[in-house]
């Protein structure tokens, strides 16, 4: 089975348990979705709309799509459509006039029906985004979110049976290609590393090259789709701080953990978990 990025929602109850998922239980449902026209909803914020359009045109491969303004949703009330758009959390510093979610969530969503208030029963898939999104941040956020979603669908459609689409099976397997962790430098935004209480430095805990850098360096790696880097980011809602490590190239999910809302920094525990994945990858290569 090919490598994948975990992206989905284990129905309503598992909304915040995992990094990314899709609310699909049968492979046949994914096949049906593949024939669905995806309506990419544009809001008045031009930076958001432009960035989402650019990311979709470059990275989305799973379904056909078309772009439509949020004021034109009436024409899609009937027909075989799904809708992609942005939902911001209650505590988000994002000032754009986009959608929100009944169960607090911050990121890109795909729903069965369009609504400015995303309902859990309508949710098909989602991808976490950062809470602070200024005009210049939209490009990066949309590249990552679109890639995360596209990775999930292209992985899940290859499942040999319905059981492989289940959340437990997927969680046990990610990252499928652990070699993606080997020989890559981990970038962490300055101020987001917390090694308090650890006797090791970040590089020792990670067992590799890890460095705090300004956000511009991370943005550069993502724009260039630089295969030399991994990076850390988080997305916070009312109940959790969701902590992720992804590759700068193609946004392959390497690590996910949910913590308390005030525990958003990358810790020694997170780095050691990544180290464990790397050790397993090395053993796999040796075998």
N, C-alpha and C positions, 0 to 999 in steps of 0.2 A: 504493500500500500504506500502511496506517495506521502510525502511530508504534508503537514497541515498546520493551520492555526486554529486553535480552539475558539469557536465563535458561536454562541447560541444561548438560548434561555431555557432552562429546565422548567418550562411552564411558569405559571404564576408564582408557585411556592419557592422555586429555586432561583428567583430573579437575580439575587446578589451572591449566590454561592460560587459561581464560576466566572471566569473572565469573559468569555464570549461563547454563545451557543445559538442554536436556532430551534424554534419550537416545532421540530419535526420528529416524529416517532417512526415513520415508515419511509423506506427508500422510494416507494412509489409516489409519496407526497412530494419528494424533492424532484422527481422526474416531472411531475405536474407543474411544480413551481418554475422549472426551467423553461417552460413554454409560456409563462406569464409575462406580460409586458410590465416592466418596472417604470413607474412614474417618479422621476426625481424631482422633488418639490423644491422650488426656489422661493425664498423669502425676500423681502425688500432690502436686506443687508447685501449689498453688491459684493463685498469681499467673500462672504459665505457662499453666495450663489456662484460666483465665478470659480472659486476654489473647488466646490463640489462638482461643477460641470467638468472642469479640467481633470480632476481625479477619475471621474466616471469614464470619460472618453479615453483615458490612458490605461486604466487598470481594471475596469469592470469587464468581465468576459462571460459571466454565467447566464445572463438573460438579455433579451432585447430591452431597450430603454428609450424613453423620451423625456424631455425636460418640460416642466409646466409651472407657471406661477401659482402661488398658493390661492390666489383669487380665482383660479380657473378650474377648481376641483369639481365643480358641478358636472362637467362633461364626462367625468370618470365614475359617476355613481353606479353605472351599469357597465358590465363587461369584466373581462378577466384581467384585473390589474392588481399590483402591489405598489406600495408607496415608500419611498426612502426620503427621510428628512431628519432634522436635528431636534433633539429634546434636551433642554438644559435643566440642571438640578436647581433646587430652591436656593442653595447657598452659592450658586455659581456667580463669578464676577463677570460673566459674559453679558454684555448689555444689548446684544442683538435681539430683535423681536422674532423669536422662533417659537417652537412648540415646547410643551412641558409634558410631564408624565404623571399619571395618577399615583403610581408607585415610583417615588423619586428616582430619577435616572439622568445621567449626563453623558450624551453621546449620540451617535448616528443610529437610527432605527429603521427597520423595515416593518411595515404593518399591512394588514389585510385591507383596511380602510383608512382614509385620511381623516385625522382629527387633530386639532391643536392641543388636545389633551389626550395623550396616548393611554389607552386602556390595556391592561395586561392580557386580556383575552384576544386582543387584536394583534399582539406583538408576534412577529415571525423571527426576527433576528436583531441583534444590536452589537455595537462596538463602542467601548469606553473612549471618551475624549477627555482632555484636560479641562479643568474648571475655569481657568483664566485664559480667555481667548480674545486677544486684541485683533485689530484689523490684519496685522502681518502674520498672525498665528494660524489663520484659517487654512492656508495652503497645506501646512504640515499636518494639521489635525485631520483634514479630509483625505490626504494621501494615505495616512495610516488607517483610518477607519474604513475606507473603501477597500484597501488591501486586506484588512482583517476579515471583512465580510466575504470578499471574493475567495479568499483562501479556504474559509470554512465550507462554503458551498461546493467548491471544486474538490475538496477532500471528501465531504460527506456523500456526494453522489457516487463515489467509488466504493462505498460500503458493500461488502459481500452479502450482508443480511441486515435486517432491521436492528438486531442487537448491537451491531457495531456503531449505530448512530446514537445509542443511549449515552447519557451523560457520564455514567460511571466508567464505561468502556473508553470513552474519549478522554476523560480525565486521567485514567491510568496510562494512557498511551502518549500524552503530549510531553515534550515535543517529540513527535514521531522520529524525526531525524535529529538526534541529539548531537550529531557531529557539527551541527550549525553553531554550537557553543564553543567549539574548539578553535583556539588561535584567534579569537576576536577580542578587541578591546571594549571594555564596558564603560560607557559614558554616563555620568550622573550629574545632573544640574547642580551647580554650586549652591550649598545650603541644604541639599536634600539627602546628604549622607549622615547617618547617625551611628557611630561606632562606640557609643557610650557603653561602658561595662565590658567591652571586648579587650582581650589581651593581644589581639592581632590587628594589623592594619587591614585596609580594604583589599589590597592586592593579595595578601596571604589568605584571607577568608575566601576570596573569589578564586584563588589559585590561578591568577592570570593578571593581565594588565587592566587596571581599573583606575579611573581618574575623575575628579570633579572638574567640570568645565562650565563655561557660560552657555546659556541656552542656544546662543547663535551657533556654537559648534555642533550641537545636536541637530539643529535645523539644517545645517550644511550637509551633514552626513545623510539625512533623510532625503533632501532634495537631490543629492548625487546618487542616491540608492547605493551607498558605499557598503560593500560586502565585508569590510574590515571591522565594522562596529556593531555592537549591541547598545541599547540605551534603556534607562529606567524612566518610567513616568507613573503618575498616579491619577486617579479620578475619584472624587469624593462625592457622596450623597448623604442623606440624613443618617443612615445607619452604619455605613461602612466607608473605609478608605480602601479602594481597590488598587493594588500595587502590581505593576506589570513590567516585565523586561521583554523587549522585542528586538528583532534585527532591523538595522537601518535599511537593508535591502529587502523589499517585499513584505515587511512587517510580520515576520514569522514569530509567533508567540513562544517564548522560551520559559516564562515563569509567570505565575499568578498567585496572589495571596490577598485575602481580605483581612483588614485589621480595623480597629476602632477608628472613628472619624478623626481623632486627633493624633493618630499614629501613622502618618503618611510617608515618613522618611524611609529610605533604604537602609536596612540594618545589617548587622553581621549575620543574623539568622537568614536573611534573604540571600546574602552572598554565599553562605555555606550551602544553602539549598541548590544554588546554581553550580557550586563546586561538585556536589554529589552527582548532578546530571552529567557534568563533564567527565567525571571518573567513570561513570557507566558507559559513556560514549567511547572513551579510550579503551576500555575492556572489550567493548563490542568490536572495535577495529582490530584489536589484538587477536580475538577469537576468529 
